[in-house]
Amino acid sequence: MHSRTDTVLKPVSYYEFIAVLENVRVKVIVKQVDGGEKFFWSIIPYWKIDSVNSRRLLHSGDPESD
């Protein structure tokens, strides 16, 4: 109306899943906007910084050794 746009805010839900793929743990994020379809949003590898040489280390699928 009169060249004006309005922004409508809707509730958003995020779902987090943890998976082990080829001995690497990853976090998969799925997004759902206000009762609509769920869709893939992001994939995040689990990693930490090695204190000895300051390099990235990916966590394996074995929580005891990580």
C-alpha positions in Angstrom: 0.0 0.0 0.0 1.5 3.3 -1.0 4.8 1.6 -1.9 5.3 0.4 1.7 6.3 -3.1 2.7 5.6 -4.6 6.1 7.6 -7.3 7.7 5.6 -10.1 9.3 7.4 -12.1 12.0 6.5 -15.8 12.3 7.5 -18.4 14.9 10.4 -20.6 13.8 11.5 -24.0 15.3 14.9 -25.5 14.8 15.6 -29.2 15.3 19.1 -30.6 16.0 20.3 -34.1 15.2 23.7 -35.6 15.9 25.0 -38.2 13.4 28.2 -40.1 12.9 29.4 -40.2 9.3 32.6 -42.1 8.5 33.9 -41.8 12.0 33.2 -38.0 12.2 30.4 -36.6 14.4 28.3 -33.9 12.8 25.3 -31.8 13.9 22.5 -31.4 11.4 20.1 -28.5 11.8 16.5 -28.6 10.4 14.3 -25.5 10.3 10.5 -25.3 10.4 8.6 -22.0 9.9 5.2 -21.8 11.7 3.8 -25.3 11.0 5.2 -25.4 7.5 7.5 -28.1 6.0 10.7 -28.9 7.7 13.8 -28.3 5.5 17.6 -28.7 5.8 19.3 -25.7 7.3 22.9 -26.5 8.2 25.5 -29.2 8.9 28.2 -28.5 11.5 31.2 -30.8 12.2 32.2 -31.3 15.8 35.8 -30.1 16.2 38.1 -28.6 18.8 41.4 -26.8 18.8 44.4 -28.9 19.7 46.3 -27.3 22.6 49.7 -28.5 21.4 49.8 -27.3 17.8 46.7 -25.1 17.6 45.1 -27.1 14.7 41.5 -28.2 14.3 40.7 -31.8 15.4 37.5 -33.4 14.3 35.8 -35.5 17.0 35.3 -39.1 16.1 32.1 -41.1 16.8 33.5 -42.5 20.0 32.7 -40.1 22.9 35.0 -42.0 25.3 38.1 -41.1 23.3 37.0 -37.5 22.5 
